[in-house]
Amino acid sequence: MAERLELIPELTRILGERNVLTGDDAAPYGVDFMRVYDAAPLAVVLPESTAQVAEILQAANRTGTPVVPIGGNTGLVGGTHAPGALMISLKRMNRIRAIRPEARVAIVEAGVILSDLHSAAEEHDLVFPLFFGARGSTMIGGNLSTNAGGSNVLRYGNTRALCLGLEVVLADGRVLNLMSELHKDNAGYDLKDLFIGAEGTLGVITAAVLKLHPRPRAHATAMVAARSLPAALSLLNSLQTTTGGMVEAFEFMPRSYMARLKVARPDMAPPLGHDRDVTILVELGATAPRDSEPRQDGSVPLNELLETSLAQAIADGLAQDAVIARSLDERTRMWAMREIAAEITMSRRPHVDFDVAMPLHRVAEFLDKALQRLAAVDPQAETISVGHLGDGNIHFAVWPGSDDPALAKRIKEVIDATTFDLGGSFSAEHGIGLAKLDTMSRGKDPVALEVMRTLKAALDPKGIMNPGKVVPAPVD
Ligand SMILES: Cc1cc2nc3c(=O)[nH]c(=O)nc-3n(C[C@H](O)[C@H](O)[C@H](O)COP(=O)(O)OP(=O)(O)OC[C@H]3O[C@@H](n4cnc5c(N)ncnc54)[C@H](O)[C@@H]3O)c2cc1C
């Protein structure tokens, strides 16, 4: 510990006094978004360049000091928990180094806030198509480190699919330059994929080359009451066919979610009411002028396409009813009803959260089985589920009937077992952090865990990078 404290003057020399925070100044960084994890870090450092990150890591590695990178601190699995550790905040590394419209790439530092990249891309009529509720504070380094998903994965893939190149500072301070702008490069192992989704356990991401896409010139958004979950999936497939793959988002809100929304936010009035079994928020995006340019009478072809497709779905018995957003304001209000989910879930404690990915045809089965098995373990439990149905991702949260930790543990085991039984993943997009570590021990292929430990030991032999996260210790 004495050696670690001696580190502070060295860090001050590297960064200047105002960029090394300790005590009360560092304390806010020690509390995670959900206020579940709360611990004092040794210090928080605020580098402004890759060279400074490299110097910091050299010093930390020499002294064996644990290091926890932190971006926007919106992670939901305790990945930034840093008791006694040195936290590296990337927030001063927030430069958009270049946007190349002709190549459709952005070269950015890790501390760029996601919505700032959205604005910068928009100036070039392009989009960085990663969207979710926390976009105003979450940072690109955090998005890459968690391989974030969000509502547009269906059309554009997750963060991994949006990344061409990466710059990473390794645990010993070496800078790994993988800042490729290439779409094809088979020169050996694709090392960047190791660091995407590694949650800071293998190095600090300092910069990235990201793909941009043409910005949709029009969106058509609707809330739809589907007959059932399987009918909703048929609706998705039929919309993809009729629109030629223009579905950008297909978000699922079951009756139970709408009931919680009614209590938590009576001011948000869903256009189809609170009592539909399956409410879907669907959004199409169009780039072609033929679909997006308003006609003389002000009508937009894309809206008509959605209207016709939904009318057909109602005639085919897939949907019961639908309301299309007629203005940007109505679209924003529809999205707000979906994006308030995290806030509603966290409004009651304790909550046991599951971020499940299912094969699309098994989502309904998962929900049925999960609810049945939960009732057997905790008849008083209430649930709140919502999801990115288009990619099979359900956020299933349980408010247990009591705050007994043994009950929470049992609930976790039962829902995890349901996930494993149906061939799902226990971490669709939020990562592992600390919260999913025990599930990782039980649910991940044992050989995969061994390979992960081998990689971790090779890249971080002293185990300083975000220790205790993602890779569970071997069971004796
Ligand atoms: C309201 C709300 C809605 C959300 N919706 C979604 C959603 O739809 N989809 C989704 O995927 N997630 C969602 N999340 C979760 C969260 O926003 C994402 O996980 C996000 O990508 C985390 O980014 P961050 O910058 O906040 O990272 P942080 O929380 O700061 O860090 C997350 C992890 O990454 C590591 N890390 C951070 N920066 C770096 C770096 N530069 N190098 C190496 N490691 C680093 C940290 O150590 C930690 O382990 C939501 C969160 C909230 C609060």
PDBQT file of the ligand as one rigid body, heavy atoms in Angstrom, charges set to zero:
ROOT
HETATM    1  C1  LIG A 501     -30.664   4.478 -18.886  1.00  0.00    +0.000 C 
HETATM    2  C2  LIG A 501     -29.692   3.454 -19.397  1.00  0.00    +0.000 A 
HETATM    3  C3  LIG A 501     -29.996   2.749 -20.557  1.00  0.00    +0.000 A 
HETATM    4  C4  LIG A 501     -29.085   1.823 -21.059  1.00  0.00    +0.000 A 
HETATM    5  N1  LIG A 501     -29.414   1.165 -22.202  1.00  0.00    +0.000 NA
HETATM    6  C5  LIG A 501     -28.512   0.320 -22.749  1.00  0.00    +0.000 A 
HETATM    7  C6  LIG A 501     -28.820  -0.349 -23.976  1.00  0.00    +0.000 A 
HETATM    8  O1  LIG A 501     -29.896  -0.204 -24.546  1.00  0.00    +0.000 OA
HETATM    9  N2  LIG A 501     -27.860  -1.150 -24.501  1.00  0.00    +0.000 N 
HETATM   10  C7  LIG A 501     -26.651  -1.351 -23.886  1.00  0.00    +0.000 A 
HETATM   11  O2  LIG A 501     -25.814  -2.084 -24.411  1.00  0.00    +0.000 OA
HETATM   12  N3  LIG A 501     -26.365  -0.765 -22.696  1.00  0.00    +0.000 NA
HETATM   13  C8  LIG A 501     -27.259   0.058 -22.121  1.00  0.00    +0.000 A 
HETATM   14  N4  LIG A 501     -26.975   0.653 -20.922  1.00  0.00    +0.000 N 
HETATM   15  C9  LIG A 501     -25.735   0.303 -20.220  1.00  0.00    +0.000 C 
HETATM   16  C10 LIG A 501     -24.543   1.251 -20.454  1.00  0.00    +0.000 C 
HETATM   17  O3  LIG A 501     -24.961   2.520 -20.848  1.00  0.00    +0.000 OA
HETATM   18  C11 LIG A 501     -23.565   0.683 -21.463  1.00  0.00    +0.000 C 
HETATM   19  O4  LIG A 501     -22.994  -0.471 -20.919  1.00  0.00    +0.000 OA
HETATM   20  C12 LIG A 501     -22.457   1.636 -21.895  1.00  0.00    +0.000 C 
HETATM   21  O5  LIG A 501     -21.827   1.111 -23.049  1.00  0.00    +0.000 OA
HETATM   22  C13 LIG A 501     -21.385   1.906 -20.849  1.00  0.00    +0.000 C 
HETATM   23  O6  LIG A 501     -20.581   2.998 -21.286  1.00  0.00    +0.000 OA
HETATM   24  P1  LIG A 501     -19.904   3.984 -20.231  1.00  0.00    +0.000 P 
HETATM   25  O7  LIG A 501     -19.088   4.980 -20.974  1.00  0.00    +0.000 OA
HETATM   26  O8  LIG A 501     -20.909   4.565 -19.324  1.00  0.00    +0.000 OA
HETATM   27  O9  LIG A 501     -18.948   2.982 -19.457  1.00  0.00    +0.000 OA
HETATM   28  P2  LIG A 501     -18.652   2.810 -17.910  1.00  0.00    +0.000 P 
HETATM   29  O10 LIG A 501     -19.898   2.515 -17.163  1.00  0.00    +0.000 OA
HETATM   30  O11 LIG A 501     -17.846   3.937 -17.422  1.00  0.00    +0.000 OA
HETATM   31  O12 LIG A 501     -17.747   1.495 -17.951  1.00  0.00    +0.000 OA
HETATM   32  C14 LIG A 501     -18.275   0.264 -18.354  1.00  0.00    +0.000 C 
HETATM   33  C15 LIG A 501     -17.157  -0.785 -18.366  1.00  0.00    +0.000 C 
HETATM   34  O13 LIG A 501     -16.212  -0.483 -19.382  1.00  0.00    +0.000 OA
HETATM   35  C16 LIG A 501     -14.905  -0.245 -18.827  1.00  0.00    +0.000 C 
HETATM   36  N5  LIG A 501     -14.360   0.891 -19.564  1.00  0.00    +0.000 N 
HETATM   37  C17 LIG A 501     -14.883   2.137 -19.699  1.00  0.00    +0.000 A 
HETATM   38  N6  LIG A 501     -14.113   2.877 -20.517  1.00  0.00    +0.000 NA
HETATM   39  C18 LIG A 501     -13.076   2.087 -20.896  1.00  0.00    +0.000 A 
HETATM   40  C19 LIG A 501     -11.939   2.285 -21.741  1.00  0.00    +0.000 A 
HETATM   41  N7  LIG A 501     -11.733   3.434 -22.355  1.00  0.00    +0.000 N 
HETATM   42  N8  LIG A 501     -11.073   1.262 -21.898  1.00  0.00    +0.000 NA
HETATM   43  C20 LIG A 501     -11.267   0.065 -21.286  1.00  0.00    +0.000 A 
HETATM   44  N9  LIG A 501     -12.322  -0.163 -20.474  1.00  0.00    +0.000 NA
HETATM   45  C21 LIG A 501     -13.210   0.832 -20.292  1.00  0.00    +0.000 A 
HETATM   46  C22 LIG A 501     -15.138   0.026 -17.360  1.00  0.00    +0.000 C 
HETATM   47  O14 LIG A 501     -14.022  -0.331 -16.573  1.00  0.00    +0.000 OA
HETATM   48  C23 LIG A 501     -16.361  -0.837 -17.074  1.00  0.00    +0.000 C 
HETATM   49  O15 LIG A 501     -15.954  -2.161 -16.863  1.00  0.00    +0.000 OA
HETATM   50  C24 LIG A 501     -27.872   1.578 -20.378  1.00  0.00    +0.000 A 
HETATM   51  C25 LIG A 501     -27.580   2.276 -19.205  1.00  0.00    +0.000 A 
HETATM   52  C26 LIG A 501     -28.474   3.198 -18.713  1.00  0.00    +0.000 A 
HETATM   53  C27 LIG A 501     -28.119   3.929 -17.465  1.00  0.00    +0.000 C 
ENDROOT
TORSDOF 0
